[in-house]
Amino acid sequence: MNLRAQVVFWLVTLLVVIGLLWLLQGILLPFLVGMAIAYFLDPVADRLEAWGLSRLAATALITVIFFALVIVALILLVPMIQAQIVALINTLPETLEHGRRLLIHFGRTRWAGLLGPDHSGTALMGDISKWLGGLLGRAWAGGLALFNALSLFIITPIVAFYMLLDWDRMVARVDTWLPRGHAPTIRRLASDINVVMAGFIRGQGLLMIFLALYYGIGLSLAGVHFGLLIGLVAGLISFMPFLGAIVGFIVATTVAAFQFWPAWGHIVAVVAIFLVGQFIEGNVLQPKLVGKHVGLHPVWVIFAVLAFGAVLGFVGMLLAVPLAAALGVVMRFLLDRYMDSPIYTGGQEPRVEALPPPARDDSPRRVADR
């Protein structure tokens, strides 16, 4: 097969995959979450196998413990989040009115007008109820909302169990499908992609959990209205660099100012919480959990999340980081090949090394063996 035929084959394959993702995006969510959980937990299963457990026993033990922890977390968090939402609805009229008066005090009458004149709590609650009702109606009209909600609790654990059980066998089987002439190059690229994805997804996942708990608990202790809800959202969207901290900081300081002004102590405490959180993230957790070898530029991550989200919705946002990692490795490889080609060298002697050395993988995954 000549080069032109190979390019056509891989382009057609890529278009078919993209088309299938677009057509099936409504049912992919539980399968993607299950695969992500299996990928996240595979190093633990490998470690247990090295300690003498069978793959089946290791998979069963890990799956039971993981989902037991998820259920316990939901039992603990859902009532608190529900209470925060109720508090948000009940205190929103008072908070907005306090904020309007604060803006008028500083001469920001135009901005104060955006919050409206003095509202009665009943009228404002009626407006909020209508807005929420319309939002829920549009979400339900999506067609698969109920299916996705139920499948996350039913299908996801099953997918995660079987993917974790057969992960090594599936990788070995896919390896036999590789074109023999390009198998070493594809394995090298797959190894680099795995290192980037492992460093970002596993490390960033742990970092998101820490930041969500830190901001949620910190803002709650500072007495900020619905601080737990703000902190959890700020932590969970921190997979987009700087976005979680910026959004959380703006929302938390605004709510604190509206709630506590002119008492500066609580507002300063909120600012200090985010400053300390950013210091810990940037100087302690980010280097330890994610590492500097990942090679995903923050702008590239943000662009990928927004672009894939616009095309495939929430499923696209889940796929954004893995696909961005894979595309980044492939683009670096293609750029390296271009710089060794006559198009770049102009007929001069090409560089000796066509591929960069593989990134160092500190995880216990046996990538080299695959």
C-alpha positions in Angstrom: 0.0 0.0 0.0 1.5 3.3 -1.1 1.6 6.5 1.0 -1.4 8.0 -0.7 -3.6 4.9 0.0 -2.5 4.8 3.6 -3.4 8.5 4.1 -6.8 7.9 2.5 -7.4 4.8 4.7 -6.6 6.6 8.0 -8.6 9.7 7.1 -11.6 7.6 6.3 -11.2 5.7 9.5 -10.9 8.9 11.5 -14.1 10.3 9.8 -16.0 7.1 10.5 -15.0 7.3 14.2 -16.0 11.0 14.5 -19.3 10.2 12.8 -20.1 7.4 15.2 -19.2 9.5 18.2 -21.6 12.2 16.9 -24.4 9.8 16.2 -24.1 7.9 19.5 -23.2 10.8 21.8 -26.6 10.4 23.6 -25.7 6.9 24.9 -22.0 7.1 25.3 -21.8 8.8 28.7 -22.0 5.6 31.0 -19.5 3.8 28.7 -17.0 6.7 28.7 -17.3 7.1 32.5 -16.8 3.3 33.0 -13.7 3.3 30.7 -12.3 6.3 32.5 -12.8 4.6 35.9 -11.1 1.4 34.6 -8.2 3.4 33.2 -7.9 5.3 36.5 -7.8 2.1 38.6 -5.7 -0.1 36.3 -2.4 0.7 38.1 -4.0 -0.5 41.4 -5.1 -3.7 39.8 -1.6 -4.2 38.4 -0.1 -3.7 41.8 -2.5 -6.2 43.4 -1.6 -8.7 40.7 2.1 -8.2 41.5 1.3 -9.0 45.1 -0.2 -12.3 44.2 -3.9 -11.7 43.6 -5.6 -12.9 40.4 -6.9 -10.3 38.0 -10.5 -11.3 38.7 -10.0 -11.0 42.5 -8.1 -7.7 42.2 -10.8 -6.3 39.8 -13.7 -7.4 42.1 -12.0 -6.0 45.2 -11.1 -2.6 43.6 -14.6 -2.2 42.0 -16.4 -2.9 45.2 -14.2 -0.6 47.3 -14.3 2.2 44.7 -18.1 2.3 44.2 -18.6 1.8 47.9 -16.6 5.0 48.5 -18.6 6.7 45.7 -21.9 5.7 47.4 -20.7 6.9 50.8 -19.6 10.2 49.3 -22.9 10.7 47.6 -24.8 9.9 50.8 -22.7 12.5 52.7 -22.6 15.1 50.0 -26.1 15.0 48.4 -28.0 16.2 51.5 -25.5 19.0 52.1 -25.6 20.1 48.5 -29.4 20.0 48.6 -29.3 22.1 51.7 -27.0 24.6 50.0 -29.3 24.9 47.0 -32.3 25.5 49.3 -30.2 28.1 51.2 -29.3 29.7 47.8 -33.0 30.0 46.8 -34.1 31.3 50.3 -31.3 33.8 50.7 -30.9 35.0 47.1 -33.4 37.9 47.4 -31.8 39.2 50.6 -28.3 38.8 49.1 -29.1 40.6 45.9 -30.7 43.5 47.8 -27.7 43.8 50.0 -25.5 43.8 47.0 -27.6 46.5 45.3 -27.3 48.7 48.3 -23.5 48.1 48.4 -23.1 49.1 44.8 -25.2 52.2 45.3 -23.0 53.1 48.3 -19.9 53.0 46.1 -21.7 55.0 43.4 -22.1 52.1 41.0 -25.8 52.9 40.3 -25.6 51.5 36.8 -24.3 48.2 38.0 -26.8 48.3 40.9 -29.6 48.6 38.4 -28.7 45.2 36.9 -29.8 43.7 40.2 -33.1 45.5 39.9 -35.0 47.6 42.3 -36.3 46.4 45.6 -37.9 43.0 44.9 -40.3 41.3 47.0 -39.1 37.8 47.9 -42.2 36.3 46.4 -41.8 38.0 43.0 -38.2 37.1 42.8 -38.8 33.5 43.8 -41.5 33.3 41.1 -39.0 34.5 38.5 -36.4 32.0 39.7 -39.0 29.1 39.7 -40.0 29.9 36.1 -36.4 30.0 34.9 -35.6 26.7 36.6 -38.7 25.1 35.2 -37.8 26.2 31.7 -34.3 25.0 32.1 -35.4 21.6 33.4 -37.9 21.3 30.6 -35.3 21.9 27.9 -33.0 19.4 29.6 -35.7 16.8 29.7 -36.6 17.5 26.1 -33.1 16.2 25.1 -34.7 12.8 25.0 -32.1 10.7 26.9 -31.9 12.5 30.2 -33.6 9.8 32.2 -31.6 7.1 30.4 -28.3 8.7 31.1 -29.1 9.4 34.7 -30.1 5.8 35.3 -27.4 4.3 33.2 -24.7 6.1 35.2 -25.7 4.1 38.3 -26.5 0.8 36.5 -24.3 0.5 33.4 -21.2 2.3 34.5 -20.2 -0.1 37.3 -20.7 -3.1 34.9 -18.6 -1.4 32.2 -15.9 -0.4 34.7 -15.7 -4.0 36.0 -15.3 -5.7 32.7 -13.0 -3.1 31.2 -10.7 -3.3 34.3 -10.8 -7.1 34.2 -9.9 -7.3 30.5 -7.7 -4.2 30.2 -4.4 -6.0 29.6 -5.9 -8.5 27.2 -7.6 -5.8 25.2 -4.4 -3.9 24.9 -2.6 -7.0 23.8 -5.3 -7.8 21.3 -5.3 -4.3 19.8 -1.5 -4.6 19.4 -2.0 -7.6 17.1 -4.2 -5.5 14.9 -1.5 -2.9 14.2 0.0 -2.8 10.7 3.3 -4.7 11.1 5.4 -2.2 9.2 4.4 0.7 11.5 3.8 -1.3 14.8 7.0 0.0 16.6 6.2 3.6 15.8 2.6 3.2 16.8 3.6 1.5 20.1 6.0 4.4 20.8 3.3 7.0 20.2 0.8 5.0 22.3 3.3 4.8 25.1 3.9 8.6 25.0 0.1 9.2 24.8 -0.4 6.9 27.8 2.2 8.9 29.8 0.5 12.2 29.0 -3.0 10.9 29.7 -1.9 9.1 33.0 -0.1 12.2 34.2 -3.0 14.5 33.4 -6.1 12.5 34.0 -5.1 10.6 37.1 -3.1 13.4 38.6 -5.6 16.1 37.7 -8.4 13.9 39.0 -6.9 13.7 42.4 -6.1 17.4 42.3 -9.8 18.2 41.5 -11.0 16.2 44.5 -8.6 17.9 46.8 -9.5 21.4 45.6 -13.2 20.7 45.7 -13.0 19.6 49.3 -10.5 22.3 50.3 -12.5 25.2 48.8 -15.9 23.8 49.9 -14.8 23.2 53.5 -12.8 26.5 53.7 -15.7 28.6 52.4 -18.2 26.9 54.7 -15.9 27.5 57.7 -15.6 31.2 56.6 -19.4 31.4 56.9 -20.1 32.2 53.2 -23.6 31.4 52.0 -23.7 28.2 50.0 -19.9 28.1 50.3 -19.8 24.3 50.0 -21.6 24.5 46.6 -19.3 27.2 45.3 -16.2 25.3 46.5 -17.2 22.0 44.9 -17.9 23.7 41.6 -14.6 25.6 41.7 -12.7 22.4 42.4 -14.5 20.2 39.8 -14.0 22.6 36.9 -10.3 23.0 37.8 -9.4 20.5 35.1 -9.4 23.6 32.9 -6.3 25.5 34.1 -7.0 28.6 36.2 -10.7 28.6 35.3 -11.9 26.9 38.5 -9.9 29.2 40.7 -10.9 32.3 38.8 -14.6 31.5 38.7 -14.6 30.3 42.4 -12.7 33.4 43.5 -15.1 35.9 41.7 -18.3 34.2 42.9 -17.1 33.6 46.5 -15.7 37.1 47.0 -18.8 38.7 45.4 -21.1 36.6 47.7 -19.0 37.4 50.7 -19.0 41.1 49.9 -22.8 41.2 49.4 -23.2 39.1 52.6 -20.7 40.6 55.1 -20.0 44.2 54.0 -18.7 46.3 55.8 -17.1 43.5 57.9 -13.8 43.0 56.1 -12.7 40.0 58.1 -14.8 37.4 56.2 -14.0 38.9 52.8 -10.2 38.8 53.6 -10.7 35.2 54.8 -12.2 34.2 51.4 -9.4 35.9 49.5 -6.8 34.1 51.7 -8.5 30.7 51.1 -8.0 31.0 47.4 -4.5 32.4 47.6 -3.4 29.5 49.9 -5.2 27.1 47.6 -3.4 28.4 44.5 -0.1 28.3 46.3 -0.6 24.6 47.4 -1.8 23.7 43.9 1.0 25.3 42.0 3.9 24.6 44.3 3.0 21.3 46.0 0.2 19.3 44.4 0.6 20.1 40.7 4.3 19.1 40.5 3.7 15.9 42.6 0.4 14.7 41.1 0.4 15.9 37.5 4.1 16.6 36.8 5.8 18.8 34.3 6.3 16.1 31.7 2.7 16.1 30.7 3.2 18.7 28.0 -0.4 19.9 27.7 -0.4 23.7 27.5 -3.3 25.3 29.4 -4.5 27.2 26.4 -4.6 23.9 24.4 -6.6 22.2 27.2 -9.1 25.1 27.4 -9.5 25.2 23.6 -10.0 21.4 23.4 -12.7 21.4 26.1 -14.6 24.2 24.5 -14.2 22.9 21.0 -15.2 19.3 21.7 -17.9 20.5 24.0 -19.4 22.6 21.2 -19.4 19.6 18.8 -20.3 16.7 21.1 -21.8 18.4 24.2 -21.0 16.9 27.6 -19.6 13.8 26.0 -17.2 15.9 24.0 -16.0 17.6 27.2 -15.2 14.2 28.7 -13.3 13.2 25.6 -11.5 16.6 25.2 -8.5 16.0 27.5 -7.7 12.4 26.2 -8.1 13.5 22.6 -6.1 16.7 23.2 -3.3 14.5 24.8 -3.3 12.1 21.8 -3.4 14.9 19.2 -0.6 16.7 21.0 1.7 13.7 20.9 0.8 13.0 17.2 1.3 16.6 16.2 4.8 16.6 17.9 5.6 13.4 16.1 4.5 14.8 12.7 6.4 18.0 13.3 9.5 16.0 14.1 9.1 14.0 10.9 8.6 17.2 8.9 11.8 18.6 10.3 13.6 15.5 9.1 12.1 15.7 5.6 13.6 17.3 2.5 10.8 19.9 2.7 12.4 21.4 5.8 16.1 20.5 5.4 16.2 21.5 1.7 18.2 18.4 0.8 20.7 18.8 3.7 21.5 15.9 6.1 18.5 15.2 8.3 18.7 15.0 12.0 19.7 11.6 13.5 16.8 11.2 15.9 13.4 11.1 14.3 11.5 10.5 17.5 11.9 12.3 20.8 12.8 10.1 23.8 9.7 8.8 25.5 8.4 10.6 28.5 9.2 9.0 31.8 6.2 7.2 33.3 6.4 6.9 37.1 3.1 4.9 37.3 3.2 1.2 37.9 1.5 0.5 34.5 3.5 -2.0 32.5 3.5 0.1 29.3 6.7 -1.3 28.0 5.4 -4.9 28.2 2.5 -4.0 26.0 
